[in-house]
Amino acid sequence: MTIKELRQLSGMTQKAFGEYFDIPHRTIQNWEGGQSDCAKYLLDLMEYKLRNENIIK
């Protein structure tokens, strides 16, 4: 799963997603735009948190 797919599943905007995880909006933009990569372990942790808090199924 990509960061964009995870964010879209959550129903959040880039800004809201960044605020939820305390990640700068620009970092989310860079990850989704391919300018930089989100570490796999971080993506896994974000997915775990979203599933654990019933934000995504």
PyMOL Python script that loads the backbone (N, CA, C, O; Angstrom):
from pymol import cmd

cmd.read_pdbstr("""\
ATOM      1  N   MET A   1       0.855  -1.171   0.000  1.00  0.00           N
ATOM      2  CA  MET A   1       0.000   0.000   0.000  1.00  0.00           C
ATOM      3  C   MET A   1       0.903   1.236   0.000  1.00  0.00           C
ATOM      4  O   MET A   1       1.947   1.263   0.652  1.00  0.00           O
ATOM      5  N   THR A   2       0.478   2.249  -0.740  1.00  0.00           N
ATOM      6  CA  THR A   2       1.242   3.492  -0.776  1.00  0.00           C
ATOM      7  C   THR A   2       0.680   4.481   0.233  1.00  0.00           C
ATOM      8  O   THR A   2      -0.410   4.289   0.772  1.00  0.00           O
ATOM      9  N   ILE A   3       1.435   5.533   0.478  1.00  0.00           N
ATOM     10  CA  ILE A   3       0.979   6.569   1.403  1.00  0.00           C
ATOM     11  C   ILE A   3      -0.307   7.214   0.884  1.00  0.00           C
ATOM     12  O   ILE A   3      -1.213   7.518   1.661  1.00  0.00           O
ATOM     13  N   LYS A   4      -0.380   7.420  -0.425  1.00  0.00           N
ATOM     14  CA  LYS A   4      -1.576   8.039  -1.011  1.00  0.00           C
ATOM     15  C   LYS A   4      -2.793   7.128  -0.845  1.00  0.00           C
ATOM     16  O   LYS A   4      -3.877   7.597  -0.499  1.00  0.00           O
ATOM     17  N   GLU A   5      -2.618   5.834  -1.088  1.00  0.00           N
ATOM     18  CA  GLU A   5      -3.721   4.888  -0.919  1.00  0.00           C
ATOM     19  C   GLU A   5      -4.184   4.864   0.534  1.00  0.00           C
ATOM     20  O   GLU A   5      -5.383   4.859   0.813  1.00  0.00           O
ATOM     21  N   LEU A   6      -3.238   4.848   1.443  1.00  0.00           N
ATOM     22  CA  LEU A   6      -3.565   4.837   2.864  1.00  0.00           C
ATOM     23  C   LEU A   6      -4.328   6.104   3.255  1.00  0.00           C
ATOM     24  O   LEU A   6      -5.325   6.039   3.975  1.00  0.00           O
ATOM     25  N   ARG A   7      -3.858   7.238   2.783  1.00  0.00           N
ATOM     26  CA  ARG A   7      -4.524   8.504   3.091  1.00  0.00           C
ATOM     27  C   ARG A   7      -5.928   8.526   2.503  1.00  0.00           C
ATOM     28  O   ARG A   7      -6.874   8.947   3.170  1.00  0.00           O
ATOM     29  N   GLN A   8      -6.070   8.076   1.257  1.00  0.00           N
ATOM     30  CA  GLN A   8      -7.390   8.080   0.622  1.00  0.00           C
ATOM     31  C   GLN A   8      -8.359   7.137   1.340  1.00  0.00           C
ATOM     32  O   GLN A   8      -9.539   7.455   1.488  1.00  0.00           O
ATOM     33  N   LEU A   9      -7.868   5.991   1.781  1.00  0.00           N
ATOM     34  CA  LEU A   9      -8.717   5.074   2.553  1.00  0.00           C
ATOM     35  C   LEU A   9      -9.200   5.717   3.848  1.00  0.00           C
ATOM     36  O   LEU A   9     -10.310   5.451   4.311  1.00  0.00           O
ATOM     37  N   SER A  10      -8.361   6.557   4.418  1.00  0.00           N
ATOM     38  CA  SER A  10      -8.732   7.217   5.674  1.00  0.00           C
ATOM     39  C   SER A  10      -9.760   8.324   5.451  1.00  0.00           C
ATOM     40  O   SER A  10     -10.430   8.760   6.387  1.00  0.00           O
ATOM     41  N   GLY A  11      -9.876   8.776   4.192  1.00  0.00           N
ATOM     42  CA  GLY A  11     -10.813   9.850   3.880  1.00  0.00           C
ATOM     43  C   GLY A  11     -10.293  11.224   4.261  1.00  0.00           C
ATOM     44  O   GLY A  11     -11.056  12.189   4.301  1.00  0.00           O
ATOM     45  N   MET A  12      -9.002  11.320   4.541  1.00  0.00           N
ATOM     46  CA  MET A  12      -8.408  12.586   4.963  1.00  0.00           C
ATOM     47  C   MET A  12      -7.734  13.305   3.794  1.00  0.00           C
ATOM     48  O   MET A  12      -7.279  12.682   2.834  1.00  0.00           O
ATOM     49  N   THR A  13      -7.684  14.609   3.902  1.00  0.00           N
ATOM     50  CA  THR A  13      -6.889  15.403   2.975  1.00  0.00           C
ATOM     51  C   THR A  13      -5.419  15.246   3.355  1.00  0.00           C
ATOM     52  O   THR A  13      -5.104  14.716   4.420  1.00  0.00           O
ATOM     53  N   GLN A  14      -4.527  15.702   2.491  1.00  0.00           N
ATOM     54  CA  GLN A  14      -3.105  15.663   2.832  1.00  0.00           C
ATOM     55  C   GLN A  14      -2.846  16.441   4.118  1.00  0.00           C
ATOM     56  O   GLN A  14      -2.092  15.998   4.984  1.00  0.00           O
ATOM     57  N   LYS A  15      -3.475  17.593   4.231  1.00  0.00           N
ATOM     58  CA  LYS A  15      -3.271  18.442   5.408  1.00  0.00           C
ATOM     59  C   LYS A  15      -3.758  17.742   6.679  1.00  0.00           C
ATOM     60  O   LYS A  15      -3.052  17.710   7.687  1.00  0.00           O
ATOM     61  N   ALA A  16      -4.967  17.184   6.623  1.00  0.00           N
ATOM     62  CA  ALA A  16      -5.531  16.503   7.788  1.00  0.00           C
ATOM     63  C   ALA A  16      -4.709  15.265   8.158  1.00  0.00           C
ATOM     64  O   ALA A  16      -4.494  14.988   9.338  1.00  0.00           O
ATOM     65  N   PHE A  17      -4.255  14.529   7.151  1.00  0.00           N
ATOM     66  CA  PHE A  17      -3.439  13.339   7.387  1.00  0.00           C
ATOM     67  C   PHE A  17      -2.135  13.718   8.085  1.00  0.00           C
ATOM     68  O   PHE A  17      -1.714  13.061   9.037  1.00  0.00           O
ATOM     69  N   GLY A  18      -1.514  14.771   7.605  1.00  0.00           N
ATOM     70  CA  GLY A  18      -0.284  15.254   8.228  1.00  0.00           C
ATOM     71  C   GLY A  18      -0.503  15.699   9.666  1.00  0.00           C
ATOM     72  O   GLY A  18       0.301  15.397  10.548  1.00  0.00           O
ATOM     73  N   GLU A  19      -1.587  16.411   9.894  1.00  0.00           N
ATOM     74  CA  GLU A  19      -1.888  16.870  11.251  1.00  0.00           C
ATOM     75  C   GLU A  19      -2.178  15.689  12.180  1.00  0.00           C
ATOM     76  O   GLU A  19      -1.770  15.691  13.341  1.00  0.00           O
ATOM     77  N   TYR A  20      -2.880  14.690  11.666  1.00  0.00           N
ATOM     78  CA  TYR A  20      -3.213  13.513  12.466  1.00  0.00           C
ATOM     79  C   TYR A  20      -1.953  12.804  12.953  1.00  0.00           C
ATOM     80  O   TYR A  20      -1.885  12.354  14.097  1.00  0.00           O
ATOM     81  N   PHE A  21      -0.955  12.709  12.072  1.00  0.00           N
ATOM     82  CA  PHE A  21       0.288  12.018  12.426  1.00  0.00           C
ATOM     83  C   PHE A  21       1.406  12.966  12.835  1.00  0.00           C
ATOM     84  O   PHE A  21       2.525  12.524  13.095  1.00  0.00           O
ATOM     85  N   ASP A  22       1.120  14.247  12.896  1.00  0.00           N
ATOM     86  CA  ASP A  22       2.120  15.256  13.253  1.00  0.00           C
ATOM     87  C   ASP A  22       3.311  15.216  12.285  1.00  0.00           C
ATOM     88  O   ASP A  22       4.475  15.249  12.685  1.00  0.00           O
ATOM     89  N   ILE A  23       2.966  15.143  10.998  1.00  0.00           N
ATOM     90  CA  ILE A  23       3.949  15.141   9.911  1.00  0.00           C
ATOM     91  C   ILE A  23       3.672  16.387   9.074  1.00  0.00           C
ATOM     92  O   ILE A  23       2.519  16.654   8.737  1.00  0.00           O
ATOM     93  N   PRO A  24       4.700  17.148   8.734  1.00  0.00           N
ATOM     94  CA  PRO A  24       4.469  18.360   7.941  1.00  0.00           C
ATOM     95  C   PRO A  24       3.743  18.066   6.621  1.00  0.00           C
ATOM     96  O   PRO A  24       3.998  17.058   5.962  1.00  0.00           O
ATOM     97  N   HIS A  25       2.845  18.965   6.262  1.00  0.00           N
ATOM     98  CA  HIS A  25       2.079  18.830   5.025  1.00  0.00           C
ATOM     99  C   HIS A  25       3.006  18.655   3.825  1.00  0.00           C
ATOM    100  O   HIS A  25       2.730  17.845   2.940  1.00  0.00           O
ATOM    101  N   ARG A  26       4.088  19.399   3.793  1.00  0.00           N
ATOM    102  CA  ARG A  26       5.036  19.327   2.676  1.00  0.00           C
ATOM    103  C   ARG A  26       5.650  17.926   2.562  1.00  0.00           C
ATOM    104  O   ARG A  26       5.913  17.456   1.455  1.00  0.00           O
ATOM    105  N   THR A  27       5.874  17.272   3.678  1.00  0.00           N
ATOM    106  CA  THR A  27       6.420  15.908   3.655  1.00  0.00           C
ATOM    107  C   THR A  27       5.423  14.954   3.010  1.00  0.00           C
ATOM    108  O   THR A  27       5.803  14.108   2.201  1.00  0.00           O
ATOM    109  N   ILE A  28       4.149  15.090   3.367  1.00  0.00           N
ATOM    110  CA  ILE A  28       3.102  14.258   2.751  1.00  0.00           C
ATOM    111  C   ILE A  28       3.078  14.513   1.248  1.00  0.00           C
ATOM    112  O   ILE A  28       3.003  13.568   0.463  1.00  0.00           O
ATOM    113  N   GLN A  29       3.142  15.774   0.843  1.00  0.00           N
ATOM    114  CA  GLN A  29       3.168  16.116  -0.582  1.00  0.00           C
ATOM    115  C   GLN A  29       4.361  15.474  -1.281  1.00  0.00           C
ATOM    116  O   GLN A  29       4.221  14.928  -2.375  1.00  0.00           O
ATOM    117  N   ASN A  30       5.523  15.538  -0.660  1.00  0.00           N
ATOM    118  CA  ASN A  30       6.727  14.957  -1.250  1.00  0.00           C
ATOM    119  C   ASN A  30       6.618  13.441  -1.384  1.00  0.00           C
ATOM    120  O   ASN A  30       7.031  12.876  -2.397  1.00  0.00           O
ATOM    121  N   TRP A  31       6.069  12.784  -0.375  1.00  0.00           N
ATOM    122  CA  TRP A  31       5.891  11.337  -0.447  1.00  0.00           C
ATOM    123  C   TRP A  31       4.937  10.968  -1.576  1.00  0.00           C
ATOM    124  O   TRP A  31       5.221  10.072  -2.371  1.00  0.00           O
ATOM    125  N   GLU A  32       3.811  11.660  -1.640  1.00  0.00           N
ATOM    126  CA  GLU A  32       2.819  11.331  -2.662  1.00  0.00           C
ATOM    127  C   GLU A  32       3.287  11.716  -4.057  1.00  0.00           C
ATOM    128  O   GLU A  32       2.933  11.057  -5.035  1.00  0.00           O
ATOM    129  N   GLY A  33       4.073  12.769  -4.156  1.00  0.00           N
ATOM    130  CA  GLY A  33       4.553  13.235  -5.450  1.00  0.00           C
ATOM    131  C   GLY A  33       5.796  12.522  -5.942  1.00  0.00           C
ATOM    132  O   GLY A  33       6.238  12.761  -7.066  1.00  0.00           O
ATOM    133  N   GLY A  34       6.372  11.649  -5.123  1.00  0.00           N
ATOM    134  CA  GLY A  34       7.535  10.885  -5.528  1.00  0.00           C
ATOM    135  C   GLY A  34       8.868  11.595  -5.351  1.00  0.00           C
ATOM    136  O   GLY A  34       9.900  11.078  -5.778  1.00  0.00           O
ATOM    137  N   GLN A  35       8.868  12.783  -4.724  1.00  0.00           N
ATOM    138  CA  GLN A  35      10.124  13.490  -4.490  1.00  0.00           C
ATOM    139  C   GLN A  35      10.957  12.828  -3.399  1.00  0.00           C
ATOM    140  O   GLN A  35      12.181  12.957  -3.381  1.00  0.00           O
ATOM    141  N   SER A  36      10.292  12.120  -2.492  1.00  0.00           N
ATOM    142  CA  SER A  36      10.980  11.352  -1.455  1.00  0.00           C
ATOM    143  C   SER A  36      10.104  10.155  -1.116  1.00  0.00           C
ATOM    144  O   SER A  36       8.933  10.098  -1.489  1.00  0.00           O
ATOM    145  N   ASP A  37      10.687   9.207  -0.407  1.00  0.00           N
ATOM    146  CA  ASP A  37       9.966   7.978  -0.071  1.00  0.00           C
ATOM    147  C   ASP A  37       9.680   7.904   1.423  1.00  0.00           C
ATOM    148  O   ASP A  37      10.505   8.277   2.258  1.00  0.00           O
ATOM    149  N   CYS A  38       8.495   7.417   1.729  1.00  0.00           N
ATOM    150  CA  CYS A  38       8.130   7.132   3.114  1.00  0.00           C
ATOM    151  C   CYS A  38       8.726   5.770   3.454  1.00  0.00           C
ATOM    152  O   CYS A  38       8.556   4.812   2.700  1.00  0.00           O
ATOM    153  N   ALA A  39       9.419   5.678   4.577  1.00  0.00           N
ATOM    154  CA  ALA A  39      10.003   4.402   4.997  1.00  0.00           C
ATOM    155  C   ALA A  39       8.894   3.365   5.184  1.00  0.00           C
ATOM    156  O   ALA A  39       7.826   3.680   5.710  1.00  0.00           O
ATOM    157  N   LYS A  40       9.149   2.145   4.758  1.00  0.00           N
ATOM    158  CA  LYS A  40       8.152   1.069   4.837  1.00  0.00           C
ATOM    159  C   LYS A  40       7.675   0.859   6.270  1.00  0.00           C
ATOM    160  O   LYS A  40       6.481   0.664   6.502  1.00  0.00           O
ATOM    161  N   TYR A  41       8.592   0.896   7.229  1.00  0.00           N
ATOM    162  CA  TYR A  41       8.180   0.674   8.625  1.00  0.00           C
ATOM    163  C   TYR A  41       7.231   1.775   9.097  1.00  0.00           C
ATOM    164  O   TYR A  41       6.325   1.516   9.889  1.00  0.00           O
ATOM    165  N   LEU A  42       7.433   2.994   8.618  1.00  0.00           N
ATOM    166  CA  LEU A  42       6.568   4.106   9.004  1.00  0.00           C
ATOM    167  C   LEU A  42       5.183   3.940   8.377  1.00  0.00           C
ATOM    168  O   LEU A  42       4.166   4.172   9.031  1.00  0.00           O
ATOM    169  N   LEU A  43       5.155   3.544   7.125  1.00  0.00           N
ATOM    170  CA  LEU A  43       3.889   3.287   6.451  1.00  0.00           C
ATOM    171  C   LEU A  43       3.126   2.183   7.177  1.00  0.00           C
ATOM    172  O   LEU A  43       1.916   2.288   7.377  1.00  0.00           O
ATOM    173  N   ASP A  44       3.830   1.130   7.571  1.00  0.00           N
ATOM    174  CA  ASP A  44       3.194   0.031   8.318  1.00  0.00           C
ATOM    175  C   ASP A  44       2.641   0.509   9.661  1.00  0.00           C
ATOM    176  O   ASP A  44       1.544   0.118  10.058  1.00  0.00           O
ATOM    177  N   LEU A  45       3.396   1.346  10.351  1.00  0.00           N
ATOM    178  CA  LEU A  45       2.928   1.870  11.639  1.00  0.00           C
ATOM    179  C   LEU A  45       1.702   2.774  11.476  1.00  0.00           C
ATOM    180  O   LEU A  45       0.776   2.726  12.285  1.00  0.00           O
ATOM    181  N   MET A  46       1.703   3.598  10.424  1.00  0.00           N
ATOM    182  CA  MET A  46       0.546   4.463  10.178  1.00  0.00           C
ATOM    183  C   MET A  46      -0.685   3.627   9.867  1.00  0.00           C
ATOM    184  O   MET A  46      -1.777   3.916  10.356  1.00  0.00           O
ATOM    185  N   GLU A  47      -0.509   2.583   9.046  1.00  0.00           N
ATOM    186  CA  GLU A  47      -1.633   1.704   8.726  1.00  0.00           C
ATOM    187  C   GLU A  47      -2.142   1.016   9.994  1.00  0.00           C
ATOM    188  O   GLU A  47      -3.350   0.927  10.210  1.00  0.00           O
ATOM    189  N   TYR A  48      -1.239   0.538  10.818  1.00  0.00           N
ATOM    190  CA  TYR A  48      -1.625  -0.109  12.074  1.00  0.00           C
ATOM    191  C   TYR A  48      -2.456   0.839  12.955  1.00  0.00           C
ATOM    192  O   TYR A  48      -3.493   0.448  13.491  1.00  0.00           O
ATOM    193  N   LYS A  49      -1.995   2.067  13.096  1.00  0.00           N
ATOM    194  CA  LYS A  49      -2.703   3.046  13.928  1.00  0.00           C
ATOM    195  C   LYS A  49      -4.099   3.332  13.362  1.00  0.00           C
ATOM    196  O   LYS A  49      -5.076   3.372  14.110  1.00  0.00           O
ATOM    197  N   LEU A  50      -4.193   3.528  12.055  1.00  0.00           N
ATOM    198  CA  LEU A  50      -5.487   3.812  11.439  1.00  0.00           C
ATOM    199  C   LEU A  50      -6.453   2.636  11.600  1.00  0.00           C
ATOM    200  O   LEU A  50      -7.643   2.835  11.845  1.00  0.00           O
ATOM    201  N   ARG A  51      -5.944   1.428  11.464  1.00  0.00           N
ATOM    202  CA  ARG A  51      -6.801   0.243  11.642  1.00  0.00           C
ATOM    203  C   ARG A  51      -7.190   0.072  13.116  1.00  0.00           C
ATOM    204  O   ARG A  51      -8.338  -0.242  13.427  1.00  0.00           O
ATOM    205  N   ASN A  52      -6.240   0.278  14.004  1.00  0.00           N
ATOM    206  CA  ASN A  52      -6.480   0.111  15.433  1.00  0.00           C
ATOM    207  C   ASN A  52      -7.501   1.120  15.957  1.00  0.00           C
ATOM    208  O   ASN A  52      -8.245   0.825  16.892  1.00  0.00           O
ATOM    209  N   GLU A  53      -7.537   2.307  15.356  1.00  0.00           N
ATOM    210  CA  GLU A  53      -8.474   3.344  15.777  1.00  0.00           C
ATOM    211  C   GLU A  53      -9.737   3.346  14.919  1.00  0.00           C
ATOM    212  O   GLU A  53     -10.523   4.292  14.957  1.00  0.00           O
ATOM    213  N   ASN A  54      -9.923   2.263  14.137  1.00  0.00           N
ATOM    214  CA  ASN A  54     -11.111   2.064  13.304  1.00  0.00           C
ATOM    215  C   ASN A  54     -11.384   3.192  12.315  1.00  0.00           C
ATOM    216  O   ASN A  54     -12.534   3.500  12.002  1.00  0.00           O
ATOM    217  N   ILE A  55     -10.311   3.797  11.834  1.00  0.00           N
ATOM    218  CA  ILE A  55     -10.454   4.836  10.812  1.00  0.00           C
ATOM    219  C   ILE A  55     -10.507   4.180   9.438  1.00  0.00           C
ATOM    220  O   ILE A  55     -11.199   4.659   8.540  1.00  0.00           O
ATOM    221  N   ILE A  56      -9.764   3.068   9.276  1.00  0.00           N
ATOM    222  CA  ILE A  56      -9.875   2.260   8.079  1.00  0.00           C
ATOM    223  C   ILE A  56     -10.132   0.819   8.504  1.00  0.00           C
ATOM    224  O   ILE A  56      -9.869   0.434   9.643  1.00  0.00           O
ATOM    225  N   LYS A  57     -10.643   0.045   7.579  1.00  0.00           N
ATOM    226  CA  LYS A  57     -10.951  -1.360   7.878  1.00  0.00           C
ATOM    227  C   LYS A  57      -9.893  -2.252   7.298  1.00  0.00           C
ATOM    228  O   LYS A  57      -9.969  -3.473   7.440  1.00  0.00           O
TER     229      LYS A  57
END
""", "prot")
cmd.dss("prot")
cmd.show_as("cartoon", "prot")
cmd.util.cbc("prot")
cmd.orient("prot")
